[in-house]
Amino acid sequence: MGQSGQNQVLRVLPIVVGGLAGTLLLLNRLFTPDLTNSQARSDVLGVILSAVLILTGLLWQQVQPRLPESVELIGEEGFELLPELPDDVKTELAWASHLLLTNTATRSLLVWYDGQVLLRRGILPETREVTPGPILQRVLEKQKPVYLVALKLYPGKIEFNYLPENTQGLICQPIGNRGALILGANAPRSYTRQDENWVAAIADKLDDTLSQSTW
């Protein structure tokens, strides 16, 4: 059972326990012909405790946020680097992609720069070529990232055919004015503000390295 399923069980557990306890108290009352004062007081206390449990469960349903449901992305695990890149650039790309894949919701990513795919890593589809669509072009022109929290809701998602077809969330982060770092997640609404800031910082570092390198 995943974390989301475990949280759901915990949210409904007080309701189930409270309802079961209240039902047992009722049955016990019905099948007890002679009720003593102490038993009556115990029943009242039990009913109150059952009601508190049910109320707690209902409050948890309201207060605790439900984690977005994740999916298994369609594709094959892979790690591809442009062969002609210098070794220091390869090392930095490998380092940056590893950080993003292990510390954020990212499950698929690529670095596109000067019209070339420098890196692909994570769960990858067969399509390797990047043809800049309206969203990527806007990111390059405006020099501002785009975060699509639920990719399936956007008609323009078709331009990202170089990511798994069931990618749930996406960040398209500019690398200077010459490229972009494109991240795909396996759950919608899965990137936090801190994640976005971190992605921006890594993209700035990659821009500094790539703009000074020749190959």
C-alpha positions in Angstrom: 0.0 0.0 0.0 1.4 3.4 -1.0 1.6 6.5 1.2 -1.6 7.9 -0.2 -3.5 4.7 0.6 -2.1 4.6 4.2 -3.2 8.2 4.8 -6.7 7.4 3.6 -6.9 4.4 6.0 -5.8 6.6 8.9 -8.3 9.3 8.0 -11.3 6.9 8.1 -10.1 4.8 11.0 -11.7 6.9 13.8 -15.0 6.9 12.0 -14.9 3.1 11.6 -13.9 2.5 15.2 -16.4 5.1 16.6 -19.3 3.6 14.5 -18.4 0.0 15.5 -18.2 0.9 19.2 -21.5 2.8 19.1 -23.2 -0.2 17.3 -21.9 -2.6 20.0 -23.1 -0.4 22.8 -26.5 -0.3 21.2 -26.7 -4.1 20.8 -25.5 -4.6 24.4 -28.2 -2.2 25.6 -30.9 -4.0 23.6 -29.9 -7.5 25.0 -29.5 -6.4 28.6 -32.9 -6.7 30.3 -31.9 -5.4 33.7 -29.6 -2.4 33.5 -27.8 -1.1 36.6 -27.0 2.5 37.3 -23.2 1.8 36.8 -23.9 0.2 33.4 -26.1 3.1 32.3 -23.3 5.5 33.2 -20.8 3.4 31.3 -23.1 3.3 28.2 -23.4 7.1 28.3 -19.6 7.5 28.5 -19.2 4.9 25.7 -21.6 6.8 23.4 -19.8 10.1 24.1 -16.4 8.5 23.2 -17.9 7.0 20.1 -19.3 10.3 19.0 -15.9 12.0 19.6 -14.1 9.4 17.5 -16.6 9.9 14.6 -16.3 13.7 14.9 -12.5 13.4 14.9 -12.6 11.3 11.8 -14.9 13.8 10.0 -12.6 16.7 11.0 -9.5 14.8 9.6 -11.3 14.4 6.3 -11.6 18.2 6.2 -8.2 19.1 7.6 -5.7 16.6 6.3 -4.9 17.2 2.6 -5.1 14.2 0.3 -1.9 13.5 -1.5 -2.3 13.4 -5.3 -2.6 10.0 -6.8 0.6 8.9 -8.6 0.7 6.7 -11.7 3.4 4.4 -13.2 4.8 6.3 -16.2 4.8 4.6 -19.6 8.3 4.1 -20.9 11.6 2.6 -20.1 14.2 3.6 -17.6 17.1 5.3 -19.3 20.1 7.7 -19.1 21.3 9.3 -22.3 23.9 12.0 -22.8 25.0 13.6 -26.0 28.2 11.8 -26.8 30.3 14.8 -28.0 29.8 16.7 -24.7 32.9 17.5 -22.7 33.4 15.3 -19.7 32.9 18.1 -17.2 29.6 19.0 -18.8 28.5 15.4 -18.7 29.4 15.2 -15.0 27.4 18.3 -14.2 24.4 17.1 -16.1 24.5 13.7 -14.4 24.8 15.4 -11.0 21.9 17.8 -11.6 19.6 15.1 -13.0 20.4 12.8 -10.2 19.5 15.4 -7.6 16.2 16.2 -9.3 15.2 12.6 -9.7 15.9 11.6 -6.1 14.8 14.8 -4.3 11.6 15.9 -6.2 8.6 14.3 -7.8 10.4 14.2 -11.1 10.4 10.9 -12.8 11.5 11.9 -16.3 13.6 14.8 -17.5 15.6 16.2 -20.3 17.9 19.1 -21.1 17.4 20.8 -24.4 20.0 23.4 -25.4 20.9 25.1 -28.7 18.5 22.9 -30.6 19.9 19.7 -29.2 18.9 17.2 -26.6 21.9 17.1 -24.3 20.4 14.7 -21.7 17.5 12.4 -21.2 17.1 10.5 -17.9 14.4 8.7 -16.0 11.4 7.0 -17.5 11.7 7.7 -21.3 9.4 7.2 -24.3 10.7 6.3 -27.7 10.5 9.8 -29.1 13.9 11.5 -28.7 13.6 14.7 -30.8 12.3 18.0 -29.3 10.3 20.2 -31.6 9.6 23.4 -29.7 5.9 24.0 -29.4 4.0 27.1 -28.2 4.7 26.5 -24.5 8.4 25.9 -24.9 8.7 28.9 -27.3 7.0 31.1 -24.7 9.3 30.0 -22.0 12.3 30.9 -24.1 10.9 34.2 -25.2 9.6 35.4 -21.8 12.4 33.8 -19.8 9.9 32.6 -17.3 9.2 29.0 -16.3 5.9 27.3 -16.9 4.5 24.8 -14.3 1.6 22.7 -15.6 0.1 21.2 -12.4 -2.1 18.7 -14.1 -0.8 18.1 -17.6 -3.8 16.1 -18.8 -6.0 19.2 -18.5 -4.0 21.2 -21.1 -4.6 20.7 -24.8 -1.1 21.9 -25.5 0.4 18.8 -23.8 0.7 17.2 -27.2 3.9 19.2 -27.8 5.6 17.2 -24.9 5.6 13.9 -26.8 9.2 13.4 -25.7 8.0 12.8 -22.2 5.9 9.7 -21.1 2.4 10.0 -22.5 0.8 9.8 -19.1 3.0 12.4 -17.4 0.9 14.1 -14.8 2.7 17.3 -14.0 5.4 19.3 -15.8 7.9 22.1 -15.2 9.5 23.8 -18.2 12.4 25.9 -16.9 14.5 28.2 -19.1 18.2 27.7 -19.2 19.2 31.2 -20.2 17.8 32.1 -23.6 19.2 29.1 -25.4 17.5 26.1 -23.8 15.2 24.6 -21.2 15.2 22.0 -18.4 12.0 20.0 -18.8 10.8 17.8 -15.9 7.9 15.4 -15.8 6.2 14.1 -12.6 4.1 11.0 -12.0 1.5 12.8 -9.9 -0.4 16.1 -10.5 0.2 19.1 -8.2 3.4 17.4 -6.9 5.9 20.2 -7.0 6.2 22.6 -4.1 7.4 26.2 -4.2 10.6 25.0 -2.7 11.0 22.5 -5.6 10.4 25.2 -8.1 13.0 27.4 -6.6 15.5 24.5 -6.6 14.8 23.7 -10.2 15.4 27.4 -11.1 18.7 27.4 -9.2 19.9 24.2 -11.0 18.9 25.7 -14.4 20.9 28.8 -13.6 24.0 26.7 -12.7 23.6 24.7 -16.0 23.3 27.9 -18.0 26.6 29.1 -16.5 28.3 25.9 -17.4 26.8 25.4 -20.9 27.2 29.0 -22.0 31.0 28.8 -21.3 31.5 25.4 -22.9 32.1 24.5 -26.6 31.7 21.2 -28.3 
